[in-house]
Amino acid sequence: MTAIRVLVVDDSVVVRKLVTDSLSADPQIEVVGTAPNGKVALARVDEYGPDLVTMDIEMPVMDGIETVRALRKAGHKMPIIMFSTLTERGAAATLDALAAGASDYVTKPSNTGSLAASMSQVERELIPRVKALVGRRRAFTPVPAQAAARLVGRVPVRPEPAPASVRALLIGSSTGGPEALSRVFGDLGKPLPVPVLIVQHMPPVFTGQLAARLDRLGPTTVVEATRGQMIAPGHAYVAPGNYHMVLRRTAAGFATELNQDPLVSYTRPSVDVLFRSAVAVYAGAVLGVILTGMGSDGRTGCQDVISAGGTVYVQDEASSVVWGMPGAVAQAGLAHRVVPIADMAGTISRRLAARLAGGAAWR
């Protein structure tokens, strides 16, 4: 297989070398060039034609967000991975970069004082993303809408359960998830008639920023979940970074609980953990939705939803940044519908409207 050609963009000489050495250690990746700022990067993208770009956010002359916008405006479609800091400012800037057209992000190595530890962190977080994003781009050729509909029709789907059974909406997402979630919540015309529980694979601080951003986009009130928080219709709750979110029944209704139990599906928070806990309190009275993301987190949880008689929708491949999580569910035969992200909000709303017509109460 042809090596993946990467351009590394960062104003720090030390970081450029760290990222270059980490990527070059993998025989499937070739660093074809570097750039100290966005202005130089624009010229080197045209010169080298990389398959992927890694991009610092804060740079002189032209920062990462401006550069992403300029690349997309110029028609460049290669994946762009941002380097971000674990701060509120870094989280907000990362979400701005994703909204501008970046594909994913990784956090900068912490100040451990160890070059080996920093390289290990970069290799662990960056290399799988590089391979997944470029591999998906090479393997997937965009097709016209009618052809895409035929392709979706080849994925096995299940007969949908009676709509009167839905009492909660569960959403899981990862790579590409912030923008997919933004599309869903921005497209909603009115608050949803059931509580919404969300697991997006993100570190601490980022999940709070994501919740605040989603809250501004549409009629649904979106917050980062806290311990013992009572859930209610018209509200959405985002699992905090580094915490699993589960549900428990109380005398007053249902509440969120947070824990730091071991990673599940290599992550915390985990979609599988949330879905499993929701089935424990609601049985099959849930609608599970899996959006774009790497890996297979959510597949086991969706199996639990299906076994309990619940409903599962997944995002389609054409509109996913990475069709790992939704693809794993669909290819396991666990999806009732495979839905383009542009249609997801409407599909969810119609399902929940049908559920209300059936006379079901959310509690």
C-alpha positions as CSV (number, residue, x, y, z in Angstrom):
1,M,0.0,0.0,0.0
2,T,1.2,3.5,-0.8
3,A,2.5,5.4,2.3
4,I,0.2,8.0,3.8
5,R,1.7,11.4,3.0
6,V,1.4,13.9,5.9
7,L,2.2,17.6,6.2
8,V,3.0,18.7,9.8
9,V,2.1,22.3,10.6
10,D,3.2,23.8,14.0
11,D,5.1,27.0,14.9
12,S,7.2,25.1,17.5
13,V,10.3,23.5,16.1
14,V,10.3,21.0,19.0
15,V,6.7,19.9,18.3
16,R,7.3,19.7,14.6
17,K,10.2,17.3,15.2
18,L,8.3,15.3,17.8
19,V,5.3,14.8,15.5
20,T,7.5,14.1,12.5
21,D,9.6,11.5,14.4
22,S,6.5,9.9,15.9
23,L,4.8,9.5,12.5
24,S,7.9,8.5,10.6
25,A,8.4,5.6,13.0
26,D,5.4,3.9,11.3
27,P,6.4,2.4,7.9
28,Q,2.9,3.2,6.5
29,I,3.3,7.0,7.0
30,E,5.6,9.4,5.3
31,V,6.0,13.0,6.5
32,V,6.5,14.9,3.2
33,G,7.0,18.3,4.7
34,T,6.5,20.7,7.6
35,A,5.3,24.3,8.0
36,P,5.7,26.9,10.8
37,N,2.4,28.7,10.2
38,G,-0.8,28.5,8.2
39,K,0.4,30.8,5.4
40,V,3.4,28.6,4.6
41,A,1.1,25.5,5.0
42,L,-1.2,26.7,2.2
43,A,1.7,26.9,-0.2
44,R,3.1,23.5,0.9
45,V,-0.2,21.8,0.6
46,D,-0.3,22.9,-3.1
47,E,3.4,21.8,-3.5
48,Y,3.3,18.4,-1.8
49,G,-0.3,17.3,-2.2
50,P,-0.5,15.5,1.2
51,D,-3.1,12.9,2.1
52,L,-3.5,14.5,5.5
53,V,-2.4,17.6,7.5
54,T,-1.8,17.9,11.2
55,M,-2.4,21.4,12.4
56,D,-1.6,23.4,15.5
57,I,-4.3,25.9,16.5
58,E,-2.3,28.8,17.9
59,M,0.3,30.0,15.4
60,P,1.6,33.4,14.2
61,V,0.9,34.9,10.8
62,M,-2.1,32.6,10.2
63,D,-3.6,30.4,12.9
64,G,-5.0,26.9,12.5
65,I,-8.6,27.9,12.3
66,E,-8.0,30.4,9.6
67,T,-5.9,27.9,7.7
68,V,-8.6,25.2,7.9
69,R,-11.1,27.7,6.5
70,A,-8.7,28.7,3.7
71,L,-8.0,25.1,2.8
72,R,-11.6,24.2,2.6
73,K,-12.5,27.3,0.7
74,A,-9.8,26.4,-1.8
75,G,-11.4,23.0,-2.3
76,H,-8.9,20.8,-0.5
77,K,-10.7,17.8,1.0
78,M,-7.9,16.0,2.8
79,P,-8.4,15.2,6.5
80,I,-7.1,17.7,8.9
81,I,-6.2,16.8,12.5
82,M,-5.9,19.6,15.0
83,F,-3.5,19.7,17.9
84,S,-5.2,21.1,21.0
85,T,-4.5,22.0,24.6
86,L,-6.5,20.6,27.5
87,T,-7.9,24.0,28.5
88,E,-11.2,25.8,28.1
89,R,-9.6,28.1,25.5
90,G,-8.1,25.1,23.7
91,A,-11.4,23.2,23.8
92,A,-13.4,26.2,22.4
93,A,-10.8,26.7,19.7
94,T,-10.9,23.0,18.8
95,L,-14.6,23.1,18.4
96,D,-14.3,26.2,16.2
97,A,-11.7,24.3,14.1
98,L,-14.1,21.3,13.7
99,A,-16.9,23.7,12.7
100,A,-14.5,25.2,10.1
101,G,-13.9,21.8,8.5
102,A,-11.2,20.0,10.5
103,S,-11.8,16.3,10.7
104,D,-10.6,15.4,14.2
105,Y,-8.2,16.5,17.0
106,V,-5.6,15.2,19.4
107,T,-4.4,16.8,22.6
108,K,-0.8,18.1,22.8
109,P,1.6,16.0,24.9
110,S,1.5,17.0,28.6
111,N,4.7,18.5,30.1
112,T,6.0,15.3,31.4
113,G,9.7,16.2,30.8
114,S,10.1,12.8,29.0
115,L,10.6,12.8,25.2
116,A,9.8,9.1,25.1
117,A,6.5,9.6,26.9
118,S,5.6,12.5,24.6
119,M,6.3,10.4,21.5
120,S,4.4,7.5,22.9
121,Q,1.4,9.8,23.5
122,V,1.5,11.2,20.0
123,E,1.9,7.7,18.5
124,R,-1.0,6.3,20.5
125,E,-3.4,9.2,19.8
126,L,-2.4,10.4,16.3
127,I,-1.4,7.4,14.3
128,P,-4.7,5.4,14.5
129,R,-6.5,8.6,13.5
130,V,-4.3,9.2,10.5
131,K,-4.8,5.7,9.3
132,A,-8.5,5.7,9.9
133,L,-9.2,9.0,8.2
134,V,-7.0,8.4,5.2
135,G,-8.0,4.8,4.9
136,R,-11.6,5.8,4.9
137,R,-11.0,8.5,2.2
138,R,-9.1,6.0,0.0
139,A,-11.6,3.3,0.4
140,F,-14.8,5.4,0.0
141,T,-15.6,7.0,-3.3
142,P,-18.5,9.6,-3.2
143,V,-21.4,8.5,-5.3
144,P,-24.6,10.3,-6.5
145,A,-27.5,10.4,-4.0
146,Q,-29.6,7.8,-5.8
147,A,-26.6,5.4,-5.9
148,A,-25.9,6.1,-2.2
149,A,-29.5,5.2,-1.4
150,R,-29.1,1.9,-3.2
151,L,-25.9,1.2,-1.2
152,V,-27.6,1.9,2.1
153,G,-30.3,-0.5,1.0
154,R,-27.7,-3.3,1.0
155,V,-27.0,-2.9,4.7
156,P,-29.2,-5.3,6.7
157,V,-31.9,-3.5,8.7
158,R,-34.4,-4.9,11.2
159,P,-38.2,-4.4,11.3
160,E,-38.8,-1.4,13.6
161,P,-40.6,-1.9,17.0
162,A,-43.9,-0.2,17.9
163,P,-43.2,3.5,18.4
164,A,-45.2,3.7,21.6
165,S,-42.2,2.1,23.4
166,V,-39.7,5.1,23.3
167,R,-39.0,6.8,26.7
168,A,-35.4,8.0,26.2
169,L,-33.1,8.9,23.4
170,L,-29.5,7.7,23.7
171,I,-26.7,9.0,21.4
172,G,-23.1,7.8,21.0
173,S,-20.4,9.4,18.8
174,S,-16.7,9.9,18.5
175,T,-14.6,11.1,15.5
176,G,-16.6,13.7,13.6
177,G,-19.2,13.6,16.4
178,P,-19.2,17.2,17.5
179,E,-20.3,18.4,14.0
180,A,-22.7,15.5,13.6
181,L,-24.3,16.4,17.0
182,S,-24.4,20.1,16.0
183,R,-26.3,19.2,12.9
184,V,-28.8,17.1,14.8
185,F,-29.5,19.6,17.5
186,G,-29.4,22.5,15.1
187,D,-32.0,20.9,12.9
188,L,-34.5,20.2,15.6
189,G,-37.6,22.4,15.4
190,K,-38.7,22.0,18.9
191,P,-37.5,20.3,22.2
192,L,-37.6,16.6,22.1
193,P,-40.4,15.0,24.2
194,V,-38.0,12.6,26.0
195,P,-34.6,13.0,27.8
196,V,-31.5,12.7,25.6
197,L,-28.3,11.1,27.0
198,I,-25.1,11.6,25.0
199,V,-21.7,10.0,25.1
200,Q,-19.2,11.8,22.9
201,H,-15.6,10.5,23.2
202,M,-13.8,13.7,24.5
203,P,-11.5,14.6,27.3
204,P,-12.5,16.7,30.4
205,V,-13.2,20.4,29.7
206,F,-14.1,19.6,26.0
207,T,-17.4,17.9,26.9
208,G,-18.5,21.0,28.9
209,Q,-17.6,23.2,25.9
210,L,-19.5,20.9,23.6
211,A,-22.6,20.9,25.8
212,A,-22.6,24.7,25.9
213,R,-22.2,24.9,22.1
214,L,-25.0,22.4,21.4
215,D,-27.2,24.3,23.9
216,R,-26.9,27.4,21.7
217,L,-27.8,25.7,18.5
218,G,-31.4,24.7,19.0
219,P,-34.5,24.5,21.2
220,T,-33.2,21.6,23.4
221,T,-31.5,22.5,26.7
222,V,-28.1,20.8,26.7
223,V,-25.8,20.5,29.8
224,E,-22.9,18.5,30.9
225,A,-24.2,15.8,33.2
226,T,-23.5,15.9,37.0
227,R,-23.9,13.3,39.7
228,G,-27.4,12.8,40.9
229,Q,-28.9,15.0,38.2
230,M,-32.6,14.4,37.5
231,I,-33.3,14.0,33.8
232,A,-36.3,15.5,32.0
233,P,-37.9,15.8,28.5
234,G,-36.6,18.6,26.4
235,H,-33.1,18.3,28.0
236,A,-29.9,16.6,26.9
237,Y,-27.1,15.5,29.1
238,V,-23.5,15.0,27.8
239,A,-21.3,12.6,29.7
240,P,-18.3,14.4,31.2
241,G,-14.8,13.5,29.9
242,N,-13.2,10.7,31.8
243,Y,-16.4,9.6,33.5
244,H,-18.9,6.9,32.5
245,M,-22.5,8.1,32.7
246,V,-25.2,5.7,33.9
247,L,-28.8,6.0,34.9
248,R,-30.5,5.0,38.1
249,R,-34.2,5.0,39.1
250,T,-35.2,7.1,42.1
251,A,-38.5,7.8,43.8
252,A,-38.8,11.0,41.9
253,G,-37.8,9.6,38.4
254,F,-34.5,8.9,36.8
255,A,-31.1,10.4,37.6
256,T,-27.6,10.4,36.1
257,E,-24.7,9.0,38.0
258,L,-21.0,9.2,37.1
259,N,-18.1,6.8,37.8
260,Q,-14.6,6.1,36.9
261,D,-14.9,2.4,36.5
262,P,-12.4,0.8,34.1
263,L,-12.4,1.8,30.4
264,V,-14.9,-0.1,28.2
265,S,-14.2,-0.4,24.5
266,Y,-10.9,1.4,25.3
267,T,-12.7,4.6,26.4
268,R,-14.3,6.5,29.3
269,P,-17.0,7.6,28.9
270,S,-18.3,4.6,26.9
271,V,-21.4,4.3,24.8
272,D,-21.7,0.7,25.8
273,V,-21.9,1.6,29.4
274,L,-24.6,4.2,28.9
275,F,-26.7,2.0,26.7
276,R,-26.5,-0.9,29.0
277,S,-27.5,1.2,32.0
278,A,-30.5,2.7,30.1
279,V,-31.7,-0.8,29.2
280,A,-31.5,-1.7,32.9
281,V,-33.9,1.1,33.9
282,Y,-36.1,1.5,30.7
283,A,-35.9,-2.1,29.3
284,G,-36.6,-1.7,25.6
285,A,-38.2,1.7,25.8
286,V,-35.2,3.5,24.3
287,L,-34.1,4.8,20.9
288,G,-30.3,4.4,20.5
289,V,-28.5,6.4,17.8
290,I,-24.9,5.8,16.8
291,L,-23.2,8.6,14.9
292,T,-19.8,8.9,13.2
293,G,-16.8,7.6,15.1
294,M,-13.7,5.3,15.1
295,G,-13.8,1.9,16.7
296,S,-16.8,-0.2,17.8
297,D,-18.0,1.4,21.0
298,G,-21.8,1.1,21.0
299,R,-22.1,-2.2,19.2
300,T,-22.5,-4.2,22.5
301,G,-24.8,-1.6,23.9
302,C,-27.0,-1.7,20.8
303,Q,-27.1,-5.5,21.1
304,D,-28.5,-4.9,24.6
305,V,-31.1,-2.4,23.2
306,I,-32.2,-4.8,20.5
307,S,-32.4,-7.8,22.9
308,A,-34.7,-5.7,25.2
309,G,-36.9,-4.8,22.3
310,G,-35.6,-1.2,21.7
311,T,-34.8,0.7,18.5
312,V,-31.5,1.6,16.9
313,Y,-30.6,4.1,14.2
314,V,-27.1,4.6,12.8
315,Q,-25.5,7.4,10.6
316,D,-24.8,6.3,7.1
317,E,-21.3,5.9,5.7
318,A,-21.5,8.7,3.1
319,S,-22.0,11.4,5.8
320,S,-19.7,9.9,8.5
321,V,-16.2,11.2,9.0
322,V,-15.4,7.6,10.0
323,W,-17.9,4.8,9.6
324,G,-16.4,2.7,12.5
325,M,-19.0,2.9,15.3
326,P,-22.1,3.1,13.1
327,G,-20.7,0.6,10.6
328,A,-20.0,-1.9,13.4
329,V,-23.6,-1.7,14.5
330,A,-25.0,-1.8,11.0
331,Q,-22.8,-4.7,9.8
332,A,-23.8,-6.7,12.9
333,G,-27.4,-6.4,11.7
334,L,-28.4,-4.3,14.8
335,A,-29.8,-1.2,13.0
336,H,-33.4,-0.5,12.2
337,R,-32.4,2.4,10.0
338,V,-29.3,3.8,8.3
339,V,-29.7,7.5,8.1
340,P,-27.8,10.4,6.4
341,I,-26.9,13.0,9.0
342,A,-29.0,15.6,7.1
343,D,-32.1,13.5,7.8
344,M,-31.2,12.3,11.3
345,A,-33.0,15.1,13.3
346,G,-36.2,14.6,11.3
347,T,-36.1,10.9,11.5
348,I,-35.7,11.0,15.3
349,S,-38.4,13.6,15.6
350,R,-40.9,11.6,13.6
351,R,-40.1,8.5,15.6
352,L,-40.8,10.3,18.9
353,A,-43.9,12.0,17.5
354,A,-45.2,8.6,16.5
355,R,-44.4,7.4,20.0
356,L,-46.5,10.2,21.5
357,A,-49.4,9.3,19.2
358,G,-49.2,5.9,20.8
359,G,-49.9,7.5,24.1
360,A,-46.7,6.6,25.9
361,A,-45.5,8.6,28.9
362,W,-41.8,9.3,29.2
363,R,-41.6,8.3,32.8
